[in-house]
Structure formats: C-alpha cells, structure tokens
Amino acid sequence: MEFKSAKSPSSLNNPARSSLNKSGQSLYSSLFPYSQTGGSSFSSTVLTVPRKKPEKLDDALPNGWLESMKSSSPPKRKLVKDHNVEVASDDHDYAYHSWLLSYPSALRSFDKITDFASNKKIAIFLDYDGTLSPIVDDPDRAYMSTDMRSAVRGVASYFPTAIISGRSRDKVFDLVGLKELYYAGSHGMDILFPHKDPKSTDHTSKGVTLFQPAKEFVPVIDEVFRTLEKNTRDIKGAKVENHKFCVSVHYRNVSEKSWVTIAECVHRVVDDYPQLRLTHGRKVLEVRPVIDWDKGKAVEFLLKSLGLENSDDVLPIYIGDDRTDEDAFTVLRQKNRGYGILVASTPKESQALFSLKDPSEVKEFLESLVRWKEQSSL
Ligand SMILES: O=P(O)(O)OC[C@H]1O[C@H](O[C@H]2O[C@H](CO)[C@@H](O)[C@H](O)[C@H]2O)[C@H](O)[C@@H](O)[C@@H]1O
C-alpha cells in the first residue's frame, strides 16, 4: 500500500462524498466528520490512502501474485509490552489514526449516522469472517461469540438483516444459527430467504426461497475442488474448501516459501477452465464462475427482493473486512445510497465510508443500533 502526504483530507478526490441522492440530500458530505475544505493544523502531515478499485489476482501480472498474496491480510502488529498490556507500536498507531481521518470510526460517527437514518428504513448486510468472527488459523473453528450472536439477533429484530459470505450458505448458516436472517453464501451466489413462520421448528437452512445464479457451475466447481484437493495434498498447511458455487484454497498455514508453489498450482488448474476465474481474499485464493455476480449484486438483489430498492427512505449499511466486500461498498457508494463500513485494524484502501477496528467494535455498533432504535420507538 502506498501512503502519500497530503494537504488535507479534501485531496481524497472522492466524488461520492459530495454526490446527492434523489431528494437532493447528500449521504456522504453531510456525514463527513472533518472539514473537506479547511485544513487542520494536523492536515499537512496526514497520511492518505489512494482510492482505487482493489486489484484482483486475476487482473495482476504473474509477478504480482506473490505481492498480492503477501498483502492479503493485515501484517502481524508489532506489539510492545506496557504495564503488562499489549499495545500497538507508535508507528502503527500513527498510521492507523491518520487513516481514521479518511475512514472515520462508525462508533464515533454514530450520532451522525443515526441522525441521517432517522425516518429511514435501515437494512443491515454483514460479512462473516473477520467481521462477525475473528480471523483464526483454522477456518473450521471461526466461531462467533454468543454476545455477537445476540447482537445480530437484536438488529434482525428491528431491521432486515442479511449475512453475505464467501462460505457456502450451509456452512455460514451453521456458524451463525439464526433462522430469521437472509443468507447469501458463496459470495452472494446462493441466496436464502428467512423462514416465513418465525415459530418454525426447522433449524436447518432448508425449505425457503432460493436464488442461485450460478447453478449450472456446480459440477465444474466440484470437479475443480477435487483436482485442487489432490494437487495441493503435498503442500503442507494448504486447505481446500468446497463452497458449492466456489472453491477456497487457503494458504494461511502454508510456509511463505511455498506460496509460489500453491499459487502456481491453483493457476495451472484454473487455466484449464475458461468459465472460471480466480479472486483473492485474506490468505485465500478463490475459484469462482465467470458470471457478473458478486456481493454487490447480491446486495442489490436483496434490496430489490425486500422492496427497498430505489427508495430515498432506505439506508442500507454493509459491514465487511475483505476485498470481496469492496464490491458491495462500491455499489452503495456509486448509487449514493448507503454506508459501507470497513472492518480493519490497519490502514487499507477501500470504497467504504466508515471503519470499525475489529469484530468487537462491530458488536458494539450493532448493539448501539438496537439501543438507538429502542429509544427512538419509546
Ligand atoms: O466472505 P467471508 O464471510 O468473510 O468469507 C471469506 C472467507 O472466509 C474464510 O476464510 C477466512 O477466515 C478464516 C477463519 O478466520 C481464515 O483462516 C482464512 O485465512 C480467511 O481467508 C473461509 O474459510 C473462506 O472460505 C471464505 O471465502
């Protein structure tokens, strides 16, 4: 990531922040918590992050693969011991706090967000890994806490709430376990509507309306999954997951010296399938069908299904941490119709407007929304 010194946050050249919605109201400029014209005394040293669409692995030159793989998850933070408390180093704090000027904390901006949301219908979209659950080495053990589950249940009792994950729908449903939510698995290619009867005793994700735009790719995805499993068997730490409409190849637990080997192995397999493409998440390579569908399209589809599209009295809020979430942030930003909130504890370029540091801040934000809603309906 490249940092540049800038005169003021206004140098972000961010048209979305001043664009207007249909009623002439700006979602962005009215919420930007820092002056976009005047410079603060701090501004001459502010670090800003260039905003460009994150590069996908399949767009990168072969030489770029390794760099892309190395930067695909925040580096381990340099920690220093201070009174038995682990705190981030000064360098990290400085960069992070500077970055917050461009991506303000959604918690600190909470009053502005809710001022804007008053008299609007909020719709909540949540990524799973890194947003509701912390990133852990073993994808099968990425559990969300009981408190987080309660927070999600809380928001879902007031606002339509969807989980939009790269995982298969069944896996993410098993991890979240709330049947009142909408689920979009496989990066939005497998959409489930909640049980119509909230008292249903069916605790599986079955029996409700589905939207599966990549249905015909299931056999090829299965074939590629089996080939990748076989071909990566000798790469220590590699893990391949079949998400029905896409495949994940994890290299988090692979020694860095074998990253080229695993990348080449995946590329060799995918090269034989022109109908498939590769994208890149947090220490994971993902094989997906070449269809014009992503988390952003899933958000649009869900808003439409909920009768909430093209409406000025609707405020979609999308919270996510990964490159694949950028598609959803972009949709909200381009259409000037909602807030993207990036979960990040290190500076990252993003199409999101706000940020939260980690899943515990996500939980706090969701709980605050519930409290705000409860108080405003008194
Ligand atoms: O869209 P998401 O819900 O964020 O899913 C994206 C990927 O999440 C999982 O992998 C990530 O989390 C793992 C557990 O913390 C971590 O070990 C891995 O390195 C991360 O990439 C999931 O296993 C993938 O299949 C999803 O695509």
The ligand as a Gaussian input file, in Angstrom:
#p B3LYP/6-31G(d) Opt

LIG

0 1
 O      -16.954000     -13.509000       2.985000
 P      -16.494000     -14.047000       4.302000
 O      -17.605000     -14.499000       5.187000
 O      -15.560000     -13.101000       5.002000
 O      -15.651000     -15.348000       3.925000
 C      -14.382000     -15.216000       3.312000
 C      -13.569000     -16.445000       3.564000
 O      -13.624000     -16.669000       4.973000
 C      -12.980000     -17.838000       5.467000
 O      -11.582000     -17.657000       5.371000
 C      -11.091000     -16.571000       6.112000
 O      -11.331000     -16.802000       7.516000
 C      -10.660000     -17.967000       8.060000
 C      -11.104000     -18.124000       9.503000
 O      -10.839000     -16.995000      10.262000
 C       -9.139000     -17.792000       7.904000
 O       -8.460000     -18.930000       8.414000
 C       -8.796000     -17.583000       6.420000
 O       -7.422000     -17.321000       6.270000
 C       -9.602000     -16.409000       5.851000
 O       -9.399000     -16.302000       4.446000
 C      -13.467000     -19.047000       4.725000
 O      -12.767000     -20.196000       5.163000
 C      -13.299000     -18.859000       3.222000
 O      -13.782000     -19.986000       2.564000
 C      -14.123000     -17.643000       2.835000
 O      -14.062000     -17.429000       1.438000

